[in-house]
Amino acid sequence: MDATVQQIIDDLTRAAEEHDARQADRLDRWRVLEPDAGRFLWFLAQSLRATTIVEIGTSLGVSTLWLADAARATGGRVVTVDTDATAQEHARRTVDGAGLGEHVSFRVDDGGAALAGYGDGEVDLLFLDAERTEYPGWWPHPSRVLRPGGVLVADNATSHPEEIAPLRALIEADPALVTTTIGVGKGELLALRR
């Protein structure tokens, strides 16, 4: 991990913790990815040698930074999708300030619509960190877009299991996928395409 990128991640994480502690409404929180979950994504992207990484849910871009640093190492690219144009602009400035702009494309769009635009097997790593209740409506695209050996990661698997349950059921019913949950951050649901 590049030291400059790590410092930016650390600063954003601290600022988000302070900000979120003052917000009663969940939708007003910045909700950045926890450091151990970020490190896990960074490690996973490099282990997969992922060159096509799609992130649904940009927020402030903390997870984007983790993924983009990994993409720099693999010669890859991150496409990060969010419906909030203001958040995306903030994340773009942060990513550019970290020197990772050439490894990230920002897209203001619905996650399901963005995934529908990908061909079968085009994505090496898919990270879902948006409104969890929407994921089932995007099916079968989260599975279809993964290449053999590609991985889907859905955040908040242990912090919000009831909201992840419909996605988990779809994954477990798909014979092309094998799944597990990793206890980092707020829990990561993983699905590997056979």
N, CA, C and O of each residue as an XYZ file, in Angstrom:
776
protein
N       0.852     -1.185      0.000
C       0.000      0.000      0.000
C       0.889      1.236      0.000
O       1.794      1.368      0.823
N       0.621      2.119     -0.915
C       1.330      3.385     -1.009
C       1.087      4.204      0.262
O      -0.048      4.313      0.724
N       2.158      4.781      0.828
C       2.049      5.498      2.100
C       1.128      6.717      2.000
O       0.395      7.010      2.945
N       1.155      7.425      0.877
C       0.287      8.586      0.697
C      -1.176      8.161      0.666
O      -2.028      8.794      1.288
N      -1.457      7.091     -0.059
C      -2.828      6.577     -0.140
C      -3.295      6.134      1.239
O      -4.425      6.417      1.637
N      -2.427      5.438      1.966
C      -2.793      4.965      3.302
C      -3.107      6.139      4.234
O      -4.047      6.067      5.025
N      -2.327      7.213      4.144
C      -2.566      8.380      4.996
C      -3.907      9.032      4.660
O      -4.639      9.446      5.559
N      -4.228      9.121      3.377
C      -5.514      9.698      2.967
C      -6.665      8.830      3.482
O      -7.664      9.352      3.977
N      -6.524      7.506      3.363
C      -7.542      6.588      3.879
C      -7.705      6.771      5.385
O      -8.825      6.861      5.887
N      -6.590      6.827      6.098
C      -6.644      6.991      7.555
C      -7.336      8.296      7.944
O      -8.158      8.314      8.860
N      -7.005      9.387      7.251
C      -7.612     10.691      7.545
C      -9.114     10.679      7.263
O      -9.900     11.187      8.062
N      -9.509     10.107      6.139
C     -10.935     10.030      5.804
C     -11.695      9.155      6.797
O     -12.819      9.477      7.183
N     -11.085      8.060      7.203
C     -11.731      7.150      8.147
C     -11.973      7.850      9.484
O     -13.053      7.731     10.061
N     -10.972      8.577      9.974
C     -11.127      9.329     11.230
C     -12.219     10.393     11.100
O     -13.067     10.530     11.981
N     -12.193     11.138     10.006
C     -13.194     12.190      9.786
C     -14.601     11.587      9.712
O     -15.555     12.161     10.239
N     -14.723     10.447      9.066
C     -16.035      9.794      8.943
C     -16.536      9.301     10.290
O     -17.723      9.420     10.592
N     -15.643      8.749     11.104
C     -16.046      8.288     12.437
C     -16.587      9.449     13.264
O     -17.606      9.310     13.941
N     -15.908     10.595     13.211
C     -16.358     11.772     13.955
C     -17.687     12.288     13.406
O     -18.597     12.613     14.169
N     -17.793     12.361     12.093
C     -19.020     12.842     11.451
C     -20.196     11.919     11.756
O     -21.259     12.377     12.175
N     -20.003     10.624     11.547
C     -21.103      9.659     11.693
C     -21.603      9.569     13.131
O     -22.779      9.289     13.363
N     -20.722      9.802     14.090
C     -21.128      9.746     15.500
C     -22.154     10.831     15.836
O     -22.902     10.701     16.805
N     -22.187     11.897     15.036
C     -23.114     13.009     15.284
C     -24.404     12.905     14.473
O     -25.270     13.773     14.585
N     -24.548     11.858     13.660
C     -25.700     11.742     12.774
C     -26.693     10.701     13.290
O     -26.340      9.533     13.455
N     -27.911     11.115     13.541
C     -28.944     10.184     14.003
C     -29.495      9.359     12.845
O     -29.795      8.176     13.007
N     -29.628      9.983     11.678
C     -30.190      9.307     10.510
C     -29.086      8.583      9.742
O     -28.089      9.194      9.358
N     -29.263      7.293      9.522
C     -28.277      6.467      8.816
C     -27.934      7.039      7.437
O     -26.785      6.965      7.002
N     -28.922      7.602      6.760
C     -28.689      8.121      5.414
C     -27.832      9.383      5.405
O     -27.306      9.766      4.360
N     -27.687     10.037      6.571
C     -26.828     11.216      6.663
C     -25.382     10.855      6.981
O     -24.504     11.717      6.945
N     -25.133      9.600      7.288
C     -23.772      9.162      7.624
C     -22.954      8.938      6.354
O     -23.493      8.654      5.285
N     -21.637      9.075      6.505
C     -20.743      8.869      5.367
C     -20.497      7.390      5.104
O     -20.252      6.988      3.966
N     -20.562      6.583      6.156
C     -20.492      5.129      6.026
C     -19.300      4.653      5.183
O     -19.484      4.038      4.132
N     -18.105      4.936      5.642
C     -16.923      4.476      4.912
C     -16.551      3.064      5.355
O     -16.909      2.620      6.446
N     -15.837      2.386      4.496
C     -15.417      1.014      4.750
C     -14.397      0.965      5.884
O     -13.500      1.804      5.962
N     -14.544     -0.020      6.754
C     -13.623     -0.192      7.877
C     -12.237     -0.596      7.357
O     -12.132     -1.253      6.321
N     -11.173     -0.204      8.076
C      -9.811     -0.483      7.613
C      -9.513     -1.962      7.359
O      -8.854     -2.291      6.372
N      -9.989     -2.867      8.235
C      -9.680     -4.284      8.003
C     -10.412     -4.820      6.772
O      -9.883     -5.673      6.060
N     -11.613     -4.330      6.520
C     -12.339     -4.733      5.318
C     -11.666     -4.159      4.068
O     -11.593     -4.826      3.037
N     -11.180     -2.931      4.163
C     -10.451     -2.324      3.051
C      -9.190     -3.091      2.715
O      -8.904     -3.354      1.547
N      -8.433     -3.449      3.745
C      -7.207     -4.216      3.525
C      -7.539     -5.571      2.902
O      -6.811     -6.054      2.035
N      -8.655     -6.192      3.352
C      -9.081     -7.464      2.775
C      -9.388     -7.299      1.281
O      -8.936     -8.111      0.474
N     -10.149     -6.262      0.897
C     -10.451     -6.028     -0.517
C      -9.190     -5.808     -1.335
O      -9.053     -6.341     -2.436
N      -8.270     -5.019     -0.792
C      -6.998     -4.724     -1.447
C      -6.230     -6.020     -1.703
O      -5.706     -6.238     -2.796
N      -6.172     -6.868     -0.691
C      -5.480     -8.155     -0.800
C      -6.182     -9.067     -1.809
O      -5.528     -9.692     -2.643
N      -7.509     -9.140     -1.732
C      -8.282     -9.995     -2.620
C      -8.120     -9.570     -4.079
O      -7.913    -10.417     -4.948
N      -8.211     -8.279     -4.352
C      -8.077     -7.783     -5.727
C      -6.723     -8.173     -6.313
O      -6.630     -8.553     -7.480
N      -5.680     -8.077     -5.500
C      -4.359     -8.453     -5.999
C      -4.214     -9.960     -6.143
O      -3.577    -10.437     -7.082
N      -4.803    -10.716     -5.215
C      -4.747    -12.175     -5.296
C      -5.439    -12.679     -6.556
O      -4.988    -13.641     -7.177
N      -6.532    -12.030     -6.928
C      -7.275    -12.405     -8.139
C      -6.613    -11.880     -9.407
O      -6.988    -12.250    -10.520
N      -5.620    -11.010     -9.220
C      -5.030    -10.282    -10.350
C      -6.132     -9.561    -11.136
O      -6.148     -9.533    -12.367
N      -7.035     -8.989    -10.368
C      -8.216     -8.341    -10.948
C      -7.818     -7.125    -11.774
O      -7.108     -6.240    -11.298
N      -8.283     -7.097    -13.007
C      -8.070     -5.926    -13.858
C      -9.372     -5.182    -14.124
O      -9.355     -3.995    -14.450
N     -10.500     -5.873    -13.986
C     -11.805     -5.228    -14.129
C     -12.523     -5.335    -12.787
O     -13.030     -6.392    -12.411
N     -12.550     -4.214    -12.081
C     -13.127     -4.142    -10.737
C     -14.305     -3.175    -10.791
O     -14.171     -2.046    -11.265
N     -15.452     -3.622    -10.304
C     -16.639     -2.773    -10.273
C     -17.076     -2.618     -8.826
O     -17.223     -3.596     -8.093
N     -17.279     -1.373     -8.434
C     -17.746     -1.038     -7.090
C     -19.092     -0.331     -7.220
O     -19.215      0.665     -7.933
N     -20.100     -0.855     -6.525
C     -21.404     -0.201     -6.498
C     -21.574      0.409     -5.111
O     -21.717     -0.306     -4.119
N     -21.558      1.742     -5.055
C     -21.631      2.482     -3.795
C     -20.298      3.148     -3.503
O     -19.425      2.540     -2.882
N     -20.131      4.382     -3.940
C     -18.851      5.087     -3.832
C     -18.672      5.757     -2.479
O     -17.591      5.686     -1.894
N     -19.716      6.405     -1.971
C     -19.639      7.208     -0.760
C     -18.492      8.199     -0.887
O     -18.399      8.896     -1.898
N     -17.609      8.283      0.116
C     -16.487      9.239      0.054
C     -15.299      8.700     -0.727
O     -14.336      9.428     -0.968
N     -15.357      7.436     -1.124
C     -14.283      6.876     -1.938
C     -13.205      6.145     -1.166
O     -12.141      5.872     -1.721
N     -13.442      5.817      0.100
C     -12.431      5.076      0.863
C     -12.216      3.695      0.253
O     -11.078      3.291      0.018
N     -13.300      2.974     -0.004
C     -13.144      1.655     -0.624
C     -12.571      1.800     -2.033
O     -11.819      0.941     -2.492
N     -12.924      2.874     -2.708
C     -12.376      3.131     -4.048
C     -10.862      3.264     -3.982
O     -10.155      2.758     -4.853
N     -10.363      3.941     -2.954
C      -8.908      4.088     -2.795
C      -8.233      2.736     -2.595
O      -7.203      2.456     -3.208
N      -8.816      1.891     -1.731
C      -8.245      0.555     -1.516
C      -8.205     -0.219     -2.832
O      -7.189     -0.820     -3.179
N      -9.321     -0.195     -3.557
C      -9.413     -0.948     -4.806
C      -8.502     -0.362     -5.886
O      -7.884     -1.106     -6.647
N      -8.418      0.960     -5.954
C      -7.587      1.601     -6.973
C      -6.103      1.345     -6.733
O      -5.345      1.168     -7.687
N      -5.681      1.324     -5.471
C      -4.278      1.015     -5.184
C      -3.961     -0.414     -5.625
O      -2.884     -0.681     -6.157
N      -4.906     -1.328     -5.400
C      -4.719     -2.705     -5.865
C      -4.710     -2.756     -7.390
O      -3.905     -3.474     -7.982
N      -5.603     -1.996     -8.029
C      -5.670     -1.976     -9.495
C      -4.377     -1.432    -10.099
O      -3.949     -1.880    -11.163
N      -3.766     -0.481     -9.431
C      -2.483      0.031     -9.917
C      -1.461     -1.108     -9.966
O      -0.663     -1.190    -10.900
N      -1.488     -1.979     -8.965
C      -0.545     -3.102     -8.900
C      -0.843     -4.178     -9.947
O       0.071     -4.853    -10.419
N      -2.125     -4.340    -10.311
C      -2.504     -5.393    -11.258
C      -2.603     -4.891    -12.691
O      -2.831     -5.674    -13.613
N      -2.432     -3.586    -12.880
C      -2.622     -3.011    -14.210
C      -4.095     -2.897    -14.564
O      -4.463     -2.874    -15.739
N      -4.930     -2.825    -13.542
C      -6.373     -2.821    -13.754
C      -7.008     -1.464    -13.619
O      -6.344     -0.428    -13.577
N      -8.327     -1.511    -13.552
C      -9.131     -0.299    -13.476
C     -10.367     -0.574    -12.617
O     -10.925     -1.671    -12.638
N     -10.778      0.443    -11.865
C     -11.984      0.391    -11.042
C     -13.044      1.270    -11.691
O     -12.773      2.413    -12.060
N     -14.241      0.737    -11.827
C     -15.405      1.556    -12.185
C     -16.240      1.634    -10.917
O     -16.697      0.612    -10.405
N     -16.439      2.846    -10.411
C     -17.221      3.020     -9.195
C     -18.520      3.740     -9.535
O     -18.518      4.781    -10.192
N     -19.629      3.163     -9.076
C     -20.965      3.607     -9.459
C     -21.718      4.062     -8.215
O     -21.706      3.392     -7.183
N     -22.378      5.224     -8.334
C     -23.197      5.729     -7.239
C     -24.266      6.637     -7.838
O     -24.062      7.230     -8.897
N     -25.386      6.741     -7.170
C     -26.452      7.641     -7.635
C     -26.233      9.073     -7.164
O     -26.900      9.986     -7.651
N     -25.314      9.288     -6.228
C     -25.072     10.601     -5.629
C     -23.905     11.299     -6.342
O     -22.738     10.987     -6.101
N     -24.240     12.239     -7.212
C     -23.219     12.941     -7.990
C     -22.282     13.761     -7.105
O     -21.095     13.878     -7.410
N     -22.795     14.325     -6.021
C     -21.960     15.131     -5.123
C     -20.922     14.252     -4.432
O     -19.750     14.618     -4.343
N     -21.351     13.105     -3.949
C     -20.411     12.173     -3.320
C     -19.359     11.717     -4.323
O     -18.179     11.602     -3.990
N     -19.789     11.459     -5.546
C     -18.836     11.018     -6.568
C     -17.801     12.103     -6.865
O     -16.623     11.802     -7.061
N     -18.231     13.343     -6.898
C     -17.280     14.430     -7.166
C     -16.269     14.549     -6.026
O     -15.079     14.757     -6.266
N     -16.740     14.417     -4.795
C     -15.829     14.440     -3.651
C     -14.834     13.279     -3.749
O     -13.633     13.464     -3.549
N     -15.333     12.101     -4.053
C     -14.472     10.923     -4.171
C     -13.473     11.099     -5.315
O     -12.316     10.700     -5.190
N     -13.904     11.686     -6.416
C     -13.002     11.917     -7.556
C     -11.824     12.810     -7.140
O     -10.673     12.528     -7.473
N     -12.128     13.889     -6.411
C     -11.046     14.778     -5.955
C     -10.085     14.026     -5.034
O      -8.869     14.199     -5.120
N     -10.637     13.195     -4.155
C      -9.802     12.423     -3.235
C      -8.918     11.436     -3.987
O      -7.723     11.330     -3.713
N      -9.503     10.724     -4.924
C      -8.755      9.738     -5.716
C      -7.674     10.432     -6.540
O      -6.548      9.940     -6.619
N      -8.000     11.563     -7.151
C      -7.005     12.317     -7.911
C      -5.889     12.803     -7.000
O      -4.718     12.748     -7.376
N      -6.235     13.281     -5.797
C      -5.240     13.742     -4.835
C      -4.309     12.640     -4.368
O      -3.177     12.900     -3.959
N      -4.793     11.405     -4.431
C      -3.971     10.247     -4.046
C      -3.130      9.740     -5.214
O      -2.357      8.794     -5.060
N      -3.280     10.366     -6.380
C      -2.506      9.950     -7.547
C      -3.030      8.687     -8.211
O      -2.289      7.995     -8.909
N      -4.309      8.386     -7.994
C      -4.880      7.146     -8.533
C      -5.948      7.387     -9.597
O      -6.633      6.453    -10.014
N      -6.089      8.626    -10.032
C      -7.150      8.970    -10.976
C      -7.142      8.170    -12.258
O      -8.205      7.878    -12.806
N      -5.989      7.812    -12.744
C      -5.929      7.065    -14.011
C      -6.426      5.626    -13.871
O      -6.607      4.935    -14.874
N      -6.644      5.174    -12.645
C      -7.091      3.799    -12.412
C      -8.573      3.705    -12.049
O      -9.070      2.624    -11.736
N      -9.285      4.849    -12.091
C     -10.689      4.862    -11.653
C     -11.554      5.636    -12.644
O     -11.186      6.715    -13.108
N     -12.709      5.058    -12.953
C     -13.758      5.754    -13.698
C     -14.956      5.917    -12.774
O     -15.344      4.977    -12.080
N     -15.539      7.105    -12.767
C     -16.687      7.409    -11.922
C     -17.945      7.438    -12.784
O     -17.956      8.007    -13.876
N     -18.993      6.818    -12.276
C     -20.238      6.734    -13.045
C     -21.421      7.014    -12.119
O     -21.612      6.324    -11.117
N     -22.209      8.028    -12.461
C     -23.433      8.323    -11.722
C     -24.543      7.521    -12.394
O     -24.957      7.813    -13.516
N     -25.014      6.502    -11.675
C     -25.999      5.593    -12.259
C     -26.567      4.701    -11.161
O     -26.010      4.622    -10.066
N     -27.663      4.038    -11.455
C     -28.213      3.004    -10.598
C     -27.327      1.764    -10.718
O     -26.893      1.411    -11.814
N     -27.062      1.112     -9.597
C     -26.190     -0.058     -9.612
C     -26.688     -1.168    -10.510
O     -25.905     -1.769    -11.245
N     -27.983     -1.450    -10.462
C     -28.539     -2.502    -11.299
C     -28.418     -2.183    -12.772
O     -28.093     -3.058    -13.575
N     -28.679     -0.932    -13.139
C     -28.555     -0.523    -14.541
C     -27.105     -0.625    -15.007
O     -26.835     -1.056    -16.127
N     -26.184     -0.230    -14.148
C     -24.768     -0.324    -14.508
C     -24.360     -1.772    -14.740
O     -23.685     -2.076    -15.724
N     -24.762     -2.668    -13.843
C     -24.409     -4.079    -13.993
C     -25.055     -4.692    -15.230
O     -24.446     -5.534    -15.890
N     -26.274     -4.283    -15.550
C     -26.969     -4.803    -16.727
C     -26.199     -4.494    -18.011
O     -26.332     -5.206    -19.006
N     -25.391     -3.425    -17.984
C     -24.620     -3.033    -19.157
C     -23.347     -3.840    -19.387
O     -22.715     -3.714    -20.436
N     -22.969     -4.657    -18.425
C     -21.768     -5.484    -18.586
C     -22.125     -6.800    -19.264
O     -23.219     -7.335    -19.082
N     -21.177     -7.313    -20.051
C     -21.355     -8.609    -20.684
C     -21.096     -9.745    -19.712
O     -20.562     -9.537    -18.622
N     -21.475    -10.934    -20.111
C     -21.232    -12.124    -19.296
C     -19.733    -12.293    -19.055
O     -18.932    -12.199    -19.985
N     -19.361    -12.545    -17.799
C     -17.972    -12.856    -17.465
C     -16.982    -11.732    -17.628
O     -15.786    -11.994    -17.752
N     -17.428    -10.488    -17.634
C     -16.525     -9.342    -17.853
C     -15.810     -8.854    -16.603
O     -14.790     -8.172    -16.708
N     -16.325     -9.191    -15.412
C     -15.846     -8.578    -14.177
C     -15.048     -9.586    -13.352
O     -15.472    -10.723    -13.150
N     -13.879     -9.140    -12.881
C     -13.034     -9.975    -12.015
C     -13.466     -9.885    -10.560
O     -13.505    -10.891     -9.851
N     -13.790     -8.667    -10.116
C     -14.162     -8.432     -8.723
C     -15.298     -7.422     -8.691
O     -15.188     -6.333     -9.255
N     -16.389     -7.788     -8.031
C     -17.555     -6.924     -7.869
C     -17.755     -6.673     -6.388
O     -17.917     -7.611     -5.608
N     -17.744     -5.388     -5.995
C     -17.946     -5.010     -4.604
C     -19.256     -4.259     -4.475
O     -19.428     -3.194     -5.068
N     -20.191     -4.818     -3.693
C     -21.490     -4.197     -3.460
C     -21.505     -3.545     -2.085
O     -21.378     -4.219     -1.063
N     -21.661     -2.222     -2.075
C     -21.732     -1.476     -0.817
C     -22.693     -0.303     -0.993
O     -22.341      0.855     -0.772
N     -23.912     -0.639     -1.395
C     -24.941      0.375     -1.639
C     -26.158      0.045     -0.770
O     -26.013     -0.513      0.317
N     -27.338      0.386     -1.243
C     -28.558      0.061     -0.503
C     -28.835     -1.436     -0.652
O     -29.233     -1.905     -1.719
N     -28.622     -2.154      0.408
C     -28.661     -3.628      0.386
C     -29.995     -4.195     -0.079
O     -30.035     -5.264     -0.689
N     -31.072     -3.498      0.200
C     -32.403     -4.007     -0.177
C     -32.614     -4.000     -1.692
O     -33.546     -4.634     -2.186
N     -31.767     -3.295     -2.427
C     -31.894     -3.245     -3.882
C     -31.225     -4.431     -4.584
O     -31.575     -4.743     -5.723
N     -30.279     -5.090     -3.931
C     -29.490     -6.127     -4.591
C     -30.328     -7.222     -5.256
O     -30.031     -7.587     -6.393
N     -31.351     -7.758     -4.608
C     -32.124     -8.828     -5.265
C     -32.752     -8.379     -6.587
O     -32.886     -9.182     -7.510
N     -33.135     -7.116     -6.683
C     -33.713     -6.597     -7.915
C     -32.716     -6.513     -9.058
O     -33.111     -6.379    -10.216
N     -31.445     -6.590     -8.751
C     -30.405     -6.533     -9.783
C     -30.077     -7.915    -10.354
O     -29.383     -8.035    -11.364
N     -30.589     -8.953     -9.690
C     -30.276    -10.320    -10.080
C     -30.847    -10.608    -11.465
O     -31.957    -10.159    -11.749
N     -30.156    -11.329    -12.339
C     -28.974    -12.163    -12.134
C     -27.657    -11.469    -12.455
O     -26.609    -12.116    -12.478
N     -27.694    -10.157    -12.703
C     -26.484     -9.464    -13.165
C     -25.275     -9.604    -12.245
O     -24.166     -9.785    -12.746
N     -25.436     -9.526    -10.904
C     -24.239     -9.680    -10.061
C     -23.524    -11.018    -10.255
O     -22.304    -11.088    -10.102
N     -24.245    -12.056    -10.582
C     -23.632    -13.358    -10.861
C     -23.149    -13.432    -12.310
O     -22.029    -13.866    -12.580
N     -23.994    -13.012    -13.220
C     -23.734    -13.142    -14.655
C     -22.454    -12.434    -15.102
O     -21.732    -12.933    -15.964
N     -22.179    -11.272    -14.513
C     -21.033    -10.473    -14.978
C     -19.688    -11.022    -14.517
O     -18.649    -10.640    -15.056
N     -19.693    -11.924    -13.515
C     -18.431    -12.449    -12.988
C     -17.803    -13.450    -13.946
O     -18.491    -14.309    -14.498
N     -16.510    -13.337    -14.138
C     -15.772    -14.339    -14.916
C     -15.593    -15.588    -14.064
O     -15.702    -15.501    -12.841
N     -15.324    -16.739    -14.657
C     -14.972    -17.906    -13.845
C     -13.768    -17.561    -12.966
O     -12.753    -17.073    -13.463
N     -13.879    -17.810    -11.688
C     -12.838    -17.425    -10.743
C     -13.017    -16.026    -10.200
O     -12.273    -15.602     -9.315
N     -14.002    -15.298    -10.722
C     -14.297    -13.952    -10.242
C     -15.055    -14.012     -8.925
O     -15.668    -15.025     -8.587
N     -15.002    -12.906     -8.189
C     -15.581    -12.880     -6.846
C     -16.494    -11.677     -6.677
O     -16.169    -10.563     -7.088
N     -17.650    -11.929     -6.060
C     -18.570    -10.894     -5.613
C     -18.368    -10.736     -4.109
O     -18.291    -11.725     -3.380
N     -18.281     -9.498     -3.652
C     -18.181     -9.198     -2.224
C     -19.304     -8.229     -1.879
O     -19.431     -7.175     -2.502
N     -20.117     -8.581     -0.889
C     -21.181     -7.689     -0.416
C     -20.883     -7.313      1.031
O     -20.737     -8.182      1.890
N     -20.794     -6.017      1.290
C     -20.487     -5.515      2.622
C     -21.713     -5.629      3.525
O     -22.836     -5.783      3.045
N     -21.485     -5.553      4.835
C     -22.521     -5.536      5.875
C     -23.230     -6.876      6.063
O     -24.401     -6.915      6.440
N     -22.523     -7.964      5.802
C     -23.137     -9.297      5.914
C     -23.452     -9.678      7.348
O     -24.408    -10.413      7.595
N     -22.655     -9.185      8.307
C     -22.939     -9.520      9.704
C     -23.593     -8.365     10.459
O     -24.276     -8.596     11.456
N     -23.399     -7.132     10.006
C     -24.037     -5.999     10.680
C     -25.510     -5.868     10.303
O     -26.306     -5.371     11.100
N     -25.882     -6.304      9.110
C     -27.267     -6.217      8.627
C     -27.659     -7.523      7.935
O     -28.010     -7.514      6.756
N     -27.602     -8.644      8.657
C     -27.854     -9.941      8.010
C     -29.254    -10.062      7.416
O     -29.444    -10.734      6.402
N     -30.236     -9.413      8.043
C     -31.601     -9.506      7.518
C     -31.735     -8.814      6.173
O     -32.549     -9.225      5.347
N     -30.944     -7.764      5.938
C     -30.992     -7.059      4.654
C     -30.178     -7.779      3.584
O     -30.457     -7.652      2.392
N     -29.180     -8.529      4.010
C     -28.337     -9.294      3.077
C     -28.961    -10.652      2.761
O     -28.613    -11.270      1.754
N     -29.883    -11.126      3.612
C     -30.458    -12.473      3.465
C     -31.048    -12.747      2.078
O     -30.809    -13.830      1.545
N     -31.807    -11.826      1.458
C     -32.337    -12.129      0.126
C     -31.238    -12.328     -0.925
O     -31.360    -13.194     -1.792
N     -30.164    -11.528     -0.850
C     -29.032    -11.722     -1.765
C     -28.354    -13.051     -1.475
O     -28.027    -13.796     -2.399
N     -28.144    -13.352     -0.209
C     -27.521    -14.616      0.175
C     -28.321    -15.802     -0.382
O     -27.739    -16.766     -0.879
N     -29.641    -15.729     -0.297
C     -30.492    -16.817     -0.795
C     -30.315    -16.997     -2.302
O     -30.246    -18.127     -2.786
N     -30.241    -15.900     -3.040
C     -30.033    -15.990     -4.489
C     -28.669    -16.602     -4.813
O     -28.550    -17.438     -5.710
N     -27.656    -16.181     -4.083
C     -26.312    -16.718     -4.303
C     -26.279    -18.206     -4.000
O     -25.733    -18.990     -4.776
N     -26.862    -18.598     -2.870
C     -26.825    -20.003     -2.468
C     -27.638    -20.895     -3.398
O     -27.377    -22.095     -3.488
N     -28.619    -20.323     -4.088
C     -29.419    -21.094     -5.036
C     -28.768    -21.190     -6.415
O     -29.232    -21.951     -7.264
N     -27.708    -20.433     -6.644
C     -27.029    -20.403     -7.946
C     -25.933    -21.461     -7.952
O     -24.951    -21.314     -7.225
N     -26.064    -22.528     -8.750
C     -25.071    -23.603     -8.741
C     -23.698    -23.177     -9.267
O     -22.712    -23.886     -9.066
N     -23.632    -22.038     -9.932
C     -22.351    -21.558    -10.447
C     -21.535    -20.834     -9.375
O     -20.373    -20.498     -9.603
N     -22.141    -20.591     -8.201
C     -21.471    -19.818     -7.159
C     -21.256    -20.665     -5.910
O     -22.070    -21.527     -5.580
N     -20.162    -20.408     -5.232
C     -19.903    -20.972     -3.911
C     -19.678    -19.780     -2.980
O     -19.063    -18.792     -3.379
N     -20.171    -19.869     -1.745
C     -20.195    -18.681     -0.894
C     -19.638    -18.947      0.501
O     -19.616    -20.076      0.989
N     -19.190    -17.859      1.117
C     -18.771    -17.872      2.513
C     -18.899    -16.449      3.041
O     -19.083    -15.504      2.275
N     -18.797    -16.310      4.360
C     -18.788    -14.992      4.984
C     -17.473    -14.831      5.729
O     -17.033    -15.739      6.435
N     -16.854    -13.678      5.568
C     -15.586    -13.358      6.213
C     -15.861    -12.299      7.283
O     -16.538    -11.306      7.015
N     -15.348    -12.504      8.467
C     -15.611    -11.615      9.597
C     -14.658    -10.445      9.702
O     -14.007    -10.275     10.732
N     -14.560     -9.633      8.663
C     -13.802     -8.382      8.731
C     -14.788     -7.232      8.563
O     -15.836     -7.389      7.937
N     -14.446     -6.074      9.127
C     -15.343     -4.930      9.038
C     -16.700     -5.283      9.601
O     -16.821     -5.782     10.720
N     -17.711     -5.017      8.812
C     -19.081     -5.337      9.210
C     -19.554     -6.638      8.576
O     -20.753     -6.893      8.459
N     -18.587     -7.452      8.171
C     -18.871     -8.749      7.576
C     -18.958     -8.654      6.066
O     -19.649     -7.793      5.520
N     -18.241     -9.559      5.394
C     -18.237     -9.563      3.937
C     -18.777    -10.895      3.440
O     -18.215    -11.949      3.738
N     -19.863    -10.845      2.686
C     -20.403    -12.025      2.015
C     -19.642    -12.176      0.708
O     -19.602    -11.249     -0.101
N     -19.040    -13.339      0.497
C     -18.264    -13.602     -0.714
C     -18.935    -14.684     -1.533
O     -19.469    -15.652     -0.992
N     -18.902    -14.509     -2.845
C     -19.368    -15.529     -3.763
C     -18.328    -15.687     -4.858
O     -17.973    -14.720     -5.533
N     -17.851    -16.886     -5.030
C     -16.866    -17.224     -6.057
C     -17.581    -17.903     -7.209
O     -18.340    -18.851     -7.011
N     -17.333    -17.409     -8.419
C     -17.919    -18.064     -9.597
C     -17.024    -19.234     -9.990
O     -15.834    -19.065    -10.258
N     -17.625    -20.429    -10.021
C     -16.863    -21.650    -10.351
C     -16.376    -21.611    -11.769
O     -15.719    -22.548    -12.222
